[in-house]
Amino acid sequence: MSAVADWFAPAAAEPARAPVPRRAIERPAPRARTRVRRRAGQRRVRGHIVWMTAFALLLAGVVAVNVAVLRAHMAVTNLENQQAQLQAQNEALASQLSEAQSAPRIVAAAHKLGLVQAQGADTTYLDLGRP
């Protein structure tokens, strides 16, 4: 026989295969599949819980940093307010000091004590540099 004849030869020449039992073709019992699905579902849920927990911790960290920055900003604002108040007090005290040291006030206080200004002709100088 030729190769073409062998190729197209009837299948009857081959030995017949034994029929496959029906139970081997059937699908596994549903209980086994549900167990596998539950495990996969539990893995999915666990994975989601892990990711949600990680994101919750990250969010809590961001909120904590924002609160710390807000508190620091409030403290700086309070210090700036105190600084402005102290500068205003210093200016007020400087003004009072300047007023207290003014020449007319000193002259008036001297007159109240009975002191008078010395005349230029009555002034003498003492030389302490020569022995």
Residue frames as a rotation matrix with the C-alpha (Angstrom) as fourth column:
MET 1
0.571 0.821 0.000 0.00
0.821 -0.571 0.000 0.00
0.000 0.000 -1.000 0.00
SER 2
-0.181 -0.608 0.773 1.00
0.547 -0.715 -0.434 3.46
0.817 0.344 0.463 -0.60
ALA 3
-0.892 -0.238 -0.385 1.34
0.452 -0.453 -0.768 6.22
0.008 -0.859 0.512 1.96
VAL 4
-0.716 0.692 0.093 -1.81
-0.647 -0.707 0.287 7.93
0.264 0.145 0.953 0.72
ALA 5
0.011 0.733 -0.681 -3.77
-0.170 0.672 0.721 4.73
0.985 0.107 0.132 1.06
ASP 6
-0.395 -0.221 -0.892 -2.48
0.773 0.445 -0.453 4.25
0.497 -0.868 -0.005 4.57
TRP 7
-0.999 -0.029 0.017 -3.38
0.017 -0.876 -0.483 7.80
0.029 -0.482 0.876 5.47
PHE 8
-0.417 0.907 -0.050 -6.95
-0.889 -0.396 0.231 7.52
0.190 0.140 0.972 4.36
ALA 9
-0.740 0.130 -0.660 -7.41
0.091 0.992 0.092 3.96
0.667 0.008 -0.745 5.57
PRO 10
0.308 0.939 0.152 -10.60
-0.119 -0.121 0.986 3.34
0.944 -0.322 0.074 7.49
ALA 11
-0.176 -0.324 0.930 -10.46
-0.903 -0.323 -0.283 3.76
0.392 -0.889 -0.236 11.22
ALA 12
0.828 0.554 0.087 -11.76
-0.547 0.765 0.341 0.24
0.122 -0.330 0.936 11.66
ALA 13
0.428 -0.743 -0.515 -8.26
0.138 0.617 -0.775 -1.01
0.893 0.260 0.367 11.26
GLU 14
-0.519 -0.593 0.615 -7.32
-0.501 -0.371 -0.782 0.61
0.692 -0.714 -0.105 14.56
PRO 15
-0.640 0.310 -0.703 -8.17
0.625 0.743 -0.241 -1.20
0.447 -0.594 -0.669 17.76
ALA 16
0.268 0.841 0.471 -11.30
0.193 -0.526 0.829 0.09
0.944 -0.131 -0.303 19.45
ARG 17
-0.746 -0.492 0.450 -10.84
-0.276 -0.387 -0.880 1.99
0.607 -0.780 0.153 22.67
ALA 18
-0.534 0.548 -0.643 -12.59
0.804 0.565 -0.186 0.91
0.262 -0.616 -0.743 25.77
PRO 19
0.262 0.687 0.678 -15.50
0.319 -0.724 0.611 3.16
0.911 0.056 -0.409 26.76
VAL 20
-0.792 -0.518 0.323 -14.73
-0.058 -0.462 -0.885 5.58
0.607 -0.720 0.336 29.57
PRO 21
-0.386 0.691 -0.611 -16.84
0.906 0.408 -0.112 4.96
0.172 -0.596 -0.784 32.63
ARG 22
0.316 0.657 0.685 -19.42
0.506 -0.727 0.464 7.67
0.803 0.199 -0.562 33.31
ARG 23
0.850 0.020 -0.526 -18.16
0.507 -0.299 0.809 8.43
-0.141 -0.954 -0.264 36.79
ALA 24
-0.152 -0.985 -0.087 -14.71
0.864 -0.175 0.472 9.41
-0.480 -0.004 0.877 35.50
ILE 25
-0.467 0.035 0.884 -16.27
0.677 -0.629 0.383 12.04
0.569 0.777 0.270 33.23
GLU 26
0.601 0.797 -0.057 -18.48
0.638 -0.437 0.634 13.55
0.481 -0.417 -0.771 35.90
ARG 27
0.081 -0.507 0.858 -17.37
-0.254 -0.843 -0.474 16.66
0.964 -0.179 -0.198 37.67
PRO 28
-0.800 -0.404 -0.444 -16.12
0.311 0.355 -0.882 16.55
0.513 -0.843 -0.158 41.24
ALA 29
0.004 0.835 -0.550 -18.61
0.975 0.118 0.188 16.80
0.222 -0.537 -0.814 44.03
PRO 30
0.430 0.226 0.874 -19.83
0.235 -0.963 0.134 20.32
0.872 0.148 -0.467 44.80
ARG 31
0.974 -0.069 -0.217 -18.59
0.205 -0.155 0.966 20.10
-0.100 -0.986 -0.137 48.38
ALA 32
0.153 -0.987 0.048 -14.97
0.886 0.158 0.437 19.87
-0.439 -0.024 0.898 47.22
ARG 33
-0.196 -0.192 0.962 -15.42
0.759 -0.651 0.025 22.86
0.621 0.735 0.274 44.92
THR 34
0.736 0.507 0.448 -17.04
0.128 -0.755 0.644 24.97
0.664 -0.416 -0.621 47.61
ARG 35
0.746 -0.537 -0.393 -14.18
0.510 0.082 0.856 24.24
-0.428 -0.839 0.335 49.98
VAL 36
-0.256 -0.864 0.433 -11.67
0.959 -0.173 0.223 25.39
-0.117 0.473 0.873 47.38
ARG 37
0.022 0.341 0.940 -13.75
0.502 -0.817 0.285 28.47
0.864 0.466 -0.190 46.66
ARG 38
0.939 0.321 -0.123 -14.06
0.254 -0.408 0.877 29.30
0.231 -0.855 -0.465 50.33
ARG 39
0.318 -0.898 -0.306 -10.31
0.762 0.050 0.646 29.11
-0.565 -0.438 0.699 50.73
ALA 40
-0.463 -0.463 0.756 -9.75
0.843 -0.494 0.213 31.34
0.275 0.736 0.619 47.73
GLY 41
0.379 0.690 0.617 -12.47
0.353 -0.724 0.592 33.69
0.855 -0.007 -0.518 48.98
GLN 42
0.868 -0.122 -0.481 -10.89
0.462 -0.154 0.873 33.75
-0.180 -0.981 -0.078 52.41
ARG 43
-0.179 -0.982 0.064 -7.57
0.917 -0.143 0.372 34.62
-0.356 0.126 0.926 50.81
ARG 44
-0.269 0.151 0.951 -9.21
0.631 -0.718 0.293 37.43
0.727 0.679 0.098 48.89
VAL 45
0.777 0.611 0.150 -10.90
0.259 -0.528 0.809 38.76
0.574 -0.590 -0.568 52.00
ARG 46
0.572 -0.646 -0.506 -7.67
0.681 0.031 0.732 38.53
-0.457 -0.763 0.457 53.95
GLY 47
-0.410 -0.742 0.531 -5.84
0.911 -0.354 0.211 40.38
0.031 0.570 0.821 51.21
HIS 48
0.082 0.535 0.841 -8.46
0.404 -0.789 0.463 43.10
0.911 0.302 -0.281 51.17
ILE 49
0.922 0.254 -0.294 -8.34
0.355 -0.245 0.902 43.40
0.157 -0.936 -0.316 54.94
VAL 50
0.121 -0.957 -0.262 -4.55
0.882 -0.017 0.470 43.71
-0.455 -0.288 0.843 54.85
TRP 51
-0.515 -0.319 0.796 -4.69
0.739 -0.636 0.223 46.44
0.435 0.703 0.563 52.19
MET 52
0.439 0.742 0.506 -7.50
0.289 -0.650 0.702 48.31
0.851 -0.162 -0.500 53.96
THR 53
0.805 -0.205 -0.556 -5.56
0.560 -0.046 0.827 48.16
-0.195 -0.978 0.078 57.23
ALA 54
-0.257 -0.961 0.099 -2.41
0.931 -0.219 0.293 49.43
-0.259 0.168 0.951 55.52
PHE 55
-0.366 0.185 0.912 -4.30
0.511 -0.779 0.363 52.33
0.778 0.599 0.191 53.91
ALA 56
0.752 0.659 -0.018 -6.04
0.344 -0.368 0.864 53.11
0.563 -0.656 -0.503 57.21
LEU 57
0.455 -0.676 -0.579 -2.69
0.764 -0.037 0.644 53.28
-0.457 -0.736 0.500 59.00
LEU 58
-0.540 -0.643 0.544 -1.30
0.836 -0.484 0.258 55.47
0.097 0.594 0.799 56.23
LEU 59
0.067 0.667 0.742 -4.30
0.370 -0.707 0.602 57.77
0.927 0.234 -0.294 56.46
ALA 60
0.869 0.220 -0.442 -4.00
0.480 -0.162 0.862 57.92
0.118 -0.962 -0.246 60.24
GLY 61
-0.036 -0.965 -0.258 -0.33
0.907 -0.140 0.398 58.87
-0.420 -0.220 0.880 59.86
VAL 62
-0.519 -0.094 0.849 -1.19
0.634 -0.709 0.309 61.65
0.573 0.699 0.428 57.41
VAL 63
0.539 0.783 0.310 -3.86
0.286 -0.516 0.807 62.99
0.792 -0.347 -0.502 59.76
ALA 64
0.677 -0.343 -0.651 -1.44
0.697 0.014 0.717 62.86
-0.236 -0.939 0.249 62.70
VAL 65
-0.450 -0.875 0.177 1.18
0.883 -0.406 0.237 64.81
-0.136 0.263 0.955 60.74
ASN 66
-0.241 0.441 0.865 -1.42
0.430 -0.750 0.502 67.40
0.870 0.493 -0.009 59.72
VAL 67
0.814 0.544 -0.202 -2.54
0.391 -0.257 0.884 67.81
0.429 -0.799 -0.421 63.33
ALA 68
0.270 -0.803 -0.532 1.08
0.859 -0.049 0.509 68.24
-0.435 -0.595 0.677 64.47
VAL 69
-0.619 -0.478 0.623 1.69
0.737 -0.627 0.252 70.87
0.270 0.615 0.740 61.78
LEU 70
0.212 0.790 0.575 -1.50
0.333 -0.612 0.718 72.70
0.919 0.039 -0.393 62.76
ARG 71
0.821 0.059 -0.568 -0.47
0.571 -0.090 0.816 72.73
-0.003 -0.994 -0.108 66.43
ALA 72
-0.205 -0.966 -0.159 2.99
0.904 -0.249 0.347 74.02
-0.374 -0.072 0.924 65.53
HIS 73
-0.466 0.105 0.879 1.42
0.575 -0.719 0.390 76.74
0.673 0.687 0.275 63.38
MET 74
0.653 0.748 0.117 -0.85
0.341 -0.428 0.837 77.77
0.676 -0.507 -0.535 66.26
ALA 75
0.533 -0.534 -0.657 2.14
0.761 -0.037 0.648 77.92
-0.370 -0.845 0.386 68.62
VAL 76
-0.558 -0.748 0.359 4.05
0.830 -0.490 0.268 80.10
-0.025 0.447 0.894 66.15
THR 77
-0.065 0.630 0.774 1.02
0.419 -0.687 0.594 82.39
0.906 0.363 -0.219 65.79
ASN 78
0.846 0.362 -0.391 0.77
0.481 -0.206 0.852 82.74
0.228 -0.909 -0.348 69.58
LEU 79
0.075 -0.907 -0.413 4.47
0.864 -0.147 0.481 83.58
-0.498 -0.393 0.773 69.80
GLU 80
-0.575 -0.236 0.783 4.12
0.694 -0.647 0.315 86.19
0.433 0.725 0.536 67.05
ASN 81
0.446 0.805 0.391 1.22
0.347 -0.558 0.753 87.78
0.825 -0.200 -0.529 68.95
GLN 82
0.746 -0.240 -0.621 3.27
0.622 -0.082 0.778 87.86
-0.237 -0.967 0.088 72.16
GLN 83
-0.344 -0.927 0.150 6.18
0.909 -0.290 0.299 89.38
-0.233 0.239 0.943 70.27
ALA 84
-0.265 0.319 0.910 3.96
0.511 -0.754 0.413 92.12
0.818 0.574 0.037 68.86
GLN 85
0.802 0.592 -0.077 2.57
0.346 -0.355 0.868 92.88
0.487 -0.723 -0.490 72.35
LEU 86
0.438 -0.716 -0.543 6.06
0.766 -0.019 0.642 93.05
-0.470 -0.697 0.541 73.87
GLN 87
-0.527 -0.611 0.590 7.27
0.832 -0.512 0.213 95.34
0.172 0.603 0.779 71.09
ALA 88
0.192 0.678 0.710 4.32
0.332 -0.725 0.603 97.65
0.924 0.120 -0.364 71.75
GLN 89
0.895 0.097 -0.435 5.12
0.445 -0.127 0.887 97.65
0.030 -0.987 -0.157 75.48
ASN 90
-0.045 -0.989 -0.144 8.78
0.926 -0.095 0.365 98.42
-0.374 -0.117 0.920 74.76
GLU 91
-0.428 -0.060 0.902 7.79
0.634 -0.731 0.252 101.35
0.644 0.679 0.351 72.56
ALA 92
0.640 0.719 0.271 5.47
0.242 -0.523 0.817 102.68
0.729 -0.457 -0.509 75.27
LEU 93
0.720 -0.439 -0.537 8.22
0.614 0.042 0.788 102.36
-0.323 -0.898 0.299 77.91
ALA 94
-0.355 -0.869 0.346 10.75
0.934 -0.308 0.184 104.04
-0.054 0.389 0.920 75.62
SER 95
-0.046 0.429 0.902 8.34
0.408 -0.816 0.409 106.91
0.912 0.387 -0.137 75.13
GLN 96
0.915 0.378 -0.142 7.84
0.258 -0.277 0.926 107.24
0.310 -0.884 -0.351 78.89
LEU 97
0.313 -0.887 -0.340 11.61
0.845 0.097 0.526 107.17
-0.434 -0.452 0.780 79.43
SER 98
-0.441 -0.451 0.776 12.18
0.802 -0.586 0.116 109.82
0.403 0.673 0.620 76.80
GLU 99
0.384 0.678 0.626 9.51
0.212 -0.725 0.655 111.99
0.898 -0.119 -0.423 78.38
ALA 100
0.904 -0.054 -0.423 11.04
0.424 0.000 0.906 111.51
-0.049 -0.999 0.023 81.82
GLN 101
0.015 -0.992 -0.122 14.51
0.870 -0.047 0.490 112.47
-0.492 -0.114 0.863 80.57
SER 102
0.348 0.141 0.927 13.41
0.763 -0.617 -0.193 115.57
0.545 0.774 -0.322 78.69
ALA 103
-0.644 -0.756 0.117 15.25
0.587 -0.587 -0.557 118.79
0.490 -0.290 0.822 79.53
PRO 104
-0.319 0.528 0.787 12.23
-0.410 -0.826 0.387 120.96
0.854 -0.200 0.480 80.48
ARG 105
0.724 0.591 -0.357 11.09
0.025 0.494 0.869 118.34
0.689 -0.638 0.343 82.98
ILE 106
0.117 -0.773 -0.624 14.54
0.922 0.318 -0.220 118.20
0.368 -0.550 0.750 84.55
VAL 107
-0.727 -0.354 0.588 14.72
0.209 -0.930 -0.302 122.02
0.654 -0.097 0.750 84.75
ALA 108
0.146 0.867 0.477 11.29
-0.458 -0.368 0.809 122.17
0.877 -0.337 0.343 86.38
ALA 109
0.733 0.078 -0.676 12.28
0.444 0.699 0.561 119.50
0.516 -0.711 0.478 88.91
ALA 110
-0.330 -0.923 -0.198 15.50
0.840 -0.192 -0.507 121.41
0.430 -0.334 0.839 89.70
HIS 111
-0.544 0.194 0.817 13.58
-0.207 -0.974 0.094 124.67
0.813 -0.118 0.570 90.26
LYS 112
0.598 0.800 -0.060 11.26
-0.178 0.205 0.962 122.83
0.782 -0.564 0.265 92.66
LEU 113
0.534 -0.481 -0.695 14.30
0.805 0.540 0.245 121.78
0.257 -0.691 0.676 94.65
GLY 114
0.878 -0.144 -0.457 15.64
0.098 -0.879 0.466 125.35
-0.469 -0.454 -0.757 94.65
LEU 115
-0.128 -0.950 0.286 18.47
0.629 0.146 0.764 124.81
-0.767 0.278 0.579 92.23
VAL 116
0.780 0.283 -0.558 19.33
-0.195 -0.737 -0.647 127.42
-0.595 0.613 -0.520 89.61
GLN 117
0.739 -0.529 0.416 21.51
0.649 0.394 -0.651 127.34
0.181 0.752 0.634 86.55
ALA 118
0.151 -0.784 -0.603 25.02
0.623 -0.398 0.673 128.73
-0.768 -0.477 0.428 87.06
GLN 119
0.887 0.073 -0.455 26.03
-0.227 -0.791 -0.569 131.87
-0.401 0.608 -0.685 85.16
GLY 120
0.783 -0.604 0.149 28.83
0.466 0.411 -0.783 131.63
0.412 0.683 0.603 82.64
ALA 121
0.276 -0.697 0.662 30.93
-0.389 -0.711 -0.586 134.32
0.879 -0.096 -0.467 84.39
ASP 122
0.425 -0.056 0.903 30.77
-0.902 0.051 0.428 132.49
-0.070 -0.997 -0.029 87.70
THR 123
0.999 -0.025 0.022 32.14
0.028 0.991 -0.133 129.30
-0.018 0.134 0.991 86.21
THR 124
0.213 -0.977 0.012 35.75
-0.954 -0.205 0.220 128.30
-0.212 -0.058 -0.976 86.92
TYR 125
0.771 -0.046 -0.635 37.69
-0.268 0.881 -0.389 125.35
0.577 0.470 0.667 85.68
LEU 126
0.520 -0.603 0.605 39.99
-0.647 0.184 0.740 123.18
-0.557 -0.776 -0.294 87.75
ASP 127
0.369 -0.487 -0.792 42.91
-0.720 0.389 -0.575 121.49
0.588 0.782 -0.207 86.00
LEU 128
0.764 -0.019 0.644 43.52
-0.493 0.627 0.603 118.08
-0.416 -0.779 0.470 87.51
GLY 129
0.908 -0.416 -0.057 46.20
0.234 0.614 -0.754 117.05
0.349 0.671 0.655 85.02
ARG 130
0.081 -0.938 0.338 49.13
-0.166 -0.347 -0.923 118.98
0.983 0.018 -0.183 86.62
PRO 131
0.277 -0.011 -0.961 50.64
0.820 0.524 0.230 118.11
0.501 -0.852 0.154 90.01
